[in-house]
Structure formats: C-alpha cells, structure tokens
Amino acid sequence: MDFGFTEEQLMIQDVARRIAQEKIAPAAEHHDQTGEFPLENIRILGENGLMGIEVPTEYGGAGMDPISYVLAMIEIAAADCAHSTIVSVNNSLFCNGILKFGTEAQKQLYVRAIAEGREIGAFALTEPQSGSDATAMRCRAVKQADGTYVINGKKSWITSGPVAKYIILFAMTDPSKGAKGITAFMVDTAKPGFFRGKTEPKLGIRASATCEIEFQDYIATADEVVGAEGEGFKIAMGVLDAGRIGIASQAVGLARAAY
C-alpha cells in the first residue's frame, strides 16, 4: 500500500504553505496584539480554495479529501493558530453540516459564500448554562401557524460570532423530547432580532474573534431549517466529531512551529 501523498494533496499543501509564510506569519503578531479579524487573509485563503477544502467544486470549494484538509491545516496553524481556528470552523463545523444535511438551495446559498471566502460562517451550540450538556439548552424556537419559527435565547463563546454573516444555530423546538427536540437552523445575522455581545478578551488566539450572541423574536422560515425538525442534536454531534480532525491538525502545526 502506498502511503505517499498524491500530486493534488502536495499541491494544496504547497498553496497553504505559501500563503501561510507570505501573508499569515508576517501579520500574526499584529492580529494577536490588536485582536483585529484577519479578513483580508481569510479572503485570500478562500480565493485559493482553502475555506472549503472538502467542499465539492459545484458549491465553490476545492473538492479535495480529508488528507488535503489536514495538510493545509498544519501549514496554516504553524503560521498562526487564530487563522487556523477560523479556517477549521468554516471548513468543518459550518460547511460539513450543511453539506450532509442541507437542501440544494442551502448548499448553494450558504456553503458557496463561505467556501469562496466571501462571507464568514459560525456554529452556535454552547449556551451560558449548557456546555458539554447541550441537551440542557434554553434557546427556544417556537413554531408558528404559518410555518415560521420565533427564536429567543443566547449562545456563548461563538467563534467568529462578531463577524459571521451566516450561523448554523441549534435551538430547542420541543423540550419534552430532550435531545430529540433540538432543531438546526440557518441564521442570517443581517435579519432583525439578532444581536452580538462584546468580543470576549482571551489569553491567546485573539484574532479569532469570539462573542456571545442573542436572539430576540428572531424569525426563521421553514426553508432555513437544516435537516428535519428534531435532528439538530444528531447533526451537531456528527459535525463535532468530524471537527476533531481539524483540531488535531492544528496541534501538529502548532507543535512544529514551537520546536
């Protein structure tokens, strides 16, 4: 069995390394000190297929495999962990869930915008009182007679929350069902009823902006539901499992830079 990398895998590794060394590393200290979100660099990464590495080309991505994703993540993390965190969230937590459970229209609208680097995505599961126990969430989405949902509640520690255009949100639609009463929604942060809290001060990875978000009578339409009603917890856990590949890749890149 050949464990060597393919030509395509080496190509995306080379692209990631070049951008990391020429664009990310020289600006890393500035972004870490100021906490300024590196939007220009993220757009460059998107233009080169690195914001949607495993996203099929028909949705604006590079259409490559998990090994390609790992190789690229290592190079980016070796230059700056804030950049790699942003790339990881958009590639795995955001795009992955929509690709697996979303409609064709959702893939074209939400995945394409993020994969091409035109917009920033986020993943909203954690709440002030529910971290590892996601089934204790209080964010509620109440279905109306016209098929829309009225959403109220807060989410905490949302990576890219201060700058995200689109967010995949998990809210309780039927508390009596526990984990099976959670539903996933696509959120457009430009719509009324969505509010961002202050950007959280952190010990490191400052350029990866994090904040609390709040929903006050936010209206989600039926076509903004991801998957079926009640499938939210399954979607979230599946996406988080896949996201661990990105976390491990970042650890390798960070360790390489440290030594």
C-alpha positions as CSV (number, residue, x, y, z in Angstrom):
1,M,0.0,0.0,0.0
2,D,1.3,3.4,-1.0
3,F,1.2,5.9,1.9
4,G,2.7,8.7,-0.1
5,F,0.8,11.9,-0.8
6,T,-0.8,12.4,-4.2
7,E,0.1,15.2,-6.5
8,E,-3.1,17.1,-5.7
9,Q,-2.5,16.7,-1.9
10,L,1.0,18.1,-2.2
11,M,-0.3,20.9,-4.4
12,I,-2.8,22.2,-1.8
13,Q,-0.2,21.8,0.9
14,D,2.2,23.9,-1.1
15,V,-0.5,26.6,-1.7
16,A,-1.3,26.7,2.1
17,R,2.4,26.8,3.0
18,R,3.0,29.7,0.6
19,I,0.1,31.8,1.9
20,A,1.0,31.0,5.5
21,Q,4.6,32.1,5.1
22,E,4.0,35.1,2.8
23,K,0.7,36.5,4.2
24,I,-0.2,35.0,7.6
25,A,3.1,34.7,9.5
26,P,4.2,38.3,8.9
27,A,0.8,39.6,10.1
28,A,0.2,37.2,13.0
29,E,1.8,39.3,15.7
30,H,-0.2,42.4,14.7
31,H,-3.5,40.5,14.7
32,D,-2.8,38.8,18.0
33,Q,-1.9,42.1,19.7
34,T,-4.9,44.1,18.3
35,G,-7.4,41.3,18.1
36,E,-8.3,42.6,14.6
37,F,-10.0,39.9,12.5
38,P,-7.8,39.0,9.5
39,L,-10.5,39.4,6.9
40,E,-8.1,40.1,4.0
41,N,-6.1,36.9,4.7
42,I,-9.3,34.9,5.0
43,R,-10.4,36.1,1.6
44,I,-7.1,35.1,0.1
45,L,-7.5,31.7,1.6
46,G,-11.0,31.4,0.2
47,E,-9.9,32.5,-3.3
48,N,-7.4,29.6,-3.2
49,G,-9.9,27.0,-2.1
50,L,-8.8,26.8,1.5
51,M,-12.1,27.8,3.1
52,G,-13.8,24.9,1.5
53,I,-11.2,22.2,1.0
54,E,-13.6,19.3,1.1
55,V,-16.5,21.2,-0.4
56,P,-17.4,20.0,-3.9
57,T,-16.5,22.3,-6.7
58,E,-20.1,22.8,-7.6
59,Y,-20.5,24.6,-4.3
60,G,-17.4,26.8,-4.6
61,G,-14.9,24.5,-2.9
62,A,-11.7,22.7,-3.8
63,G,-13.4,19.3,-3.9
64,M,-10.5,17.6,-2.1
65,D,-10.2,14.9,0.5
66,P,-9.6,14.8,4.3
67,I,-5.8,14.3,3.9
68,S,-5.6,17.5,1.9
69,Y,-7.5,19.3,4.6
70,V,-5.1,18.0,7.3
71,L,-2.0,19.0,5.3
72,A,-3.4,22.5,4.7
73,M,-4.4,23.0,8.3
74,I,-1.0,22.0,9.6
75,E,0.7,24.7,7.4
76,I,-1.8,27.4,8.5
77,A,-1.6,26.6,12.2
78,A,2.2,26.6,12.0
79,A,2.0,30.3,11.0
80,D,-0.9,31.3,13.3
81,C,-3.5,29.5,15.4
82,A,-6.1,32.2,15.1
83,H,-6.1,31.9,11.3
84,S,-6.3,28.1,11.5
85,T,-9.2,28.2,14.0
86,I,-11.2,30.4,11.6
87,V,-10.4,28.0,8.7
88,S,-11.3,25.0,10.8
89,V,-14.7,26.3,11.9
90,N,-15.7,27.3,8.4
91,N,-14.5,24.1,6.8
92,S,-15.8,21.6,9.3
93,L,-18.3,23.0,11.7
94,F,-20.1,25.2,9.2
95,C,-19.8,23.7,5.8
96,N,-19.8,20.0,6.8
97,G,-23.2,20.0,8.5
98,I,-24.9,21.8,5.6
99,L,-23.3,19.6,3.0
100,K,-24.5,16.4,4.8
101,F,-28.0,17.6,5.9
102,G,-28.9,20.8,4.0
103,T,-31.0,21.2,0.9
104,E,-29.6,22.0,-2.5
105,A,-30.7,25.7,-2.1
106,Q,-29.0,25.9,1.3
107,K,-25.7,24.5,-0.1
108,Q,-25.7,27.0,-3.0
109,L,-26.5,30.0,-0.7
110,Y,-24.6,29.3,2.5
111,V,-21.8,26.9,1.6
112,R,-20.7,28.6,-1.6
113,A,-20.4,32.0,0.2
114,I,-18.2,30.6,2.9
115,A,-16.1,28.2,0.6
116,E,-15.3,31.1,-1.7
117,G,-14.2,33.3,1.2
118,R,-16.8,35.9,0.5
119,E,-18.5,35.5,3.9
120,I,-17.7,34.1,7.4
121,G,-19.7,31.3,9.0
122,A,-20.1,30.3,12.6
123,F,-21.5,27.3,14.7
124,A,-23.8,28.1,17.7
125,L,-24.4,25.3,20.1
126,T,-22.9,26.3,23.5
127,E,-25.0,28.4,26.0
128,P,-24.1,30.2,29.3
129,Q,-25.6,27.3,31.3
130,S,-25.0,24.4,28.9
131,G,-21.6,23.5,27.5
132,S,-21.0,19.7,27.3
133,D,-24.6,19.1,28.2
134,A,-26.1,20.5,25.1
135,T,-29.5,19.0,25.8
136,A,-30.0,21.4,28.7
137,M,-30.2,24.3,26.2
138,R,-32.7,27.1,26.8
139,C,-32.6,28.7,23.4
140,R,-36.1,28.1,22.1
141,A,-37.6,28.1,18.6
142,V,-41.4,28.1,18.7
143,K,-43.2,27.1,15.5
144,Q,-46.0,29.4,14.4
145,A,-49.1,28.6,12.4
146,D,-47.6,29.9,9.2
147,G,-44.6,27.5,9.5
148,T,-42.1,30.0,10.7
149,Y,-40.2,29.8,14.0
150,V,-39.8,32.5,16.6
151,I,-36.4,32.2,18.2
152,N,-35.3,33.5,21.6
153,G,-32.2,32.8,23.7
154,K,-28.5,33.2,24.0
155,K,-25.4,31.3,22.8
156,S,-21.9,31.7,24.3
157,W,-18.3,31.5,23.1
158,I,-19.2,31.6,19.4
159,T,-16.1,31.5,17.3
160,S,-16.3,34.2,14.5
161,G,-19.5,35.4,16.1
162,P,-18.5,39.1,15.9
163,V,-18.0,38.9,12.1
164,A,-20.1,36.0,10.9
165,K,-22.7,36.6,8.1
166,Y,-24.3,33.1,8.5
167,I,-24.6,30.9,11.5
168,I,-25.8,27.4,12.0
169,L,-27.8,27.5,15.1
170,F,-29.2,24.8,17.4
171,A,-32.3,25.6,19.3
172,M,-34.9,23.6,21.3
173,T,-38.2,23.1,19.4
174,D,-39.7,20.6,21.7
175,P,-38.3,20.5,25.3
176,S,-40.3,17.4,26.2
177,K,-38.2,15.3,23.8
178,G,-34.8,16.2,25.2
179,A,-32.1,15.7,22.7
180,K,-34.7,14.7,20.0
181,G,-36.3,18.1,20.5
182,I,-33.4,20.1,19.1
183,T,-33.5,21.5,15.6
184,A,-30.8,23.2,13.4
185,F,-31.4,26.5,11.7
186,M,-29.6,28.7,9.3
187,V,-29.3,32.3,10.6
188,D,-28.7,35.4,8.6
189,T,-27.1,37.8,11.0
190,A,-28.4,40.8,9.0
191,K,-32.0,40.0,9.9
192,P,-33.9,41.7,12.7
193,G,-33.8,40.0,16.1
194,F,-30.2,39.0,16.0
195,F,-27.7,40.7,18.4
196,R,-24.0,40.3,19.1
197,G,-22.4,40.8,22.5
198,K,-19.0,42.2,23.2
199,T,-16.0,40.5,21.8
200,E,-14.5,38.3,24.5
201,P,-11.0,39.1,25.8
202,K,-8.8,35.9,25.6
203,L,-5.3,34.9,26.6
204,G,-4.5,33.9,23.1
205,I,-5.8,33.2,19.6
206,R,-7.2,36.8,19.8
207,A,-7.7,37.3,16.1
208,S,-10.2,34.5,16.0
209,A,-13.0,36.7,17.4
210,T,-15.4,35.2,19.9
211,C,-18.6,36.6,21.4
212,E,-22.0,35.9,22.9
213,I,-25.0,36.1,20.5
214,E,-28.6,36.7,21.4
215,F,-31.9,36.2,19.6
216,Q,-35.0,38.3,20.5
217,D,-38.0,37.2,18.5
218,Y,-35.8,36.3,15.5
219,I,-37.9,34.8,12.7
220,A,-36.6,31.8,10.9
221,T,-38.5,30.5,7.9
222,A,-39.2,26.8,7.2
223,D,-36.6,26.7,4.4
224,E,-34.0,27.8,6.9
225,V,-34.3,24.5,8.9
226,V,-31.3,22.2,8.3
227,G,-32.3,18.6,8.1
228,A,-35.6,17.7,9.7
229,E,-37.1,19.1,12.9
230,G,-35.7,17.3,15.9
231,E,-32.5,16.2,14.1
232,G,-30.4,19.1,15.4
233,F,-28.6,17.2,18.2
234,K,-27.6,14.4,15.7
235,I,-26.3,17.0,13.3
236,A,-24.3,18.8,15.9
237,M,-22.6,15.7,17.3
238,G,-21.8,14.4,13.8
239,V,-20.2,17.8,12.9
240,L,-18.2,18.0,16.1
241,D,-16.8,14.5,15.6
242,A,-15.6,15.5,12.1
243,G,-14.2,18.7,13.5
244,R,-11.8,16.9,15.8
245,I,-9.6,16.2,12.7
246,G,-9.1,19.9,12.3
247,I,-8.2,20.3,16.0
248,A,-5.6,17.5,15.8
249,S,-4.1,19.0,12.6
250,Q,-3.8,22.4,14.3
251,A,-2.0,20.8,17.2
252,V,0.6,19.3,14.8
253,G,1.2,22.6,13.1
254,L,1.5,24.5,16.4
255,A,3.9,21.9,17.8
256,R,6.0,22.1,14.7
257,A,6.2,25.9,15.0
258,A,7.1,25.6,18.7
259,Y,10.0,23.3,18.1
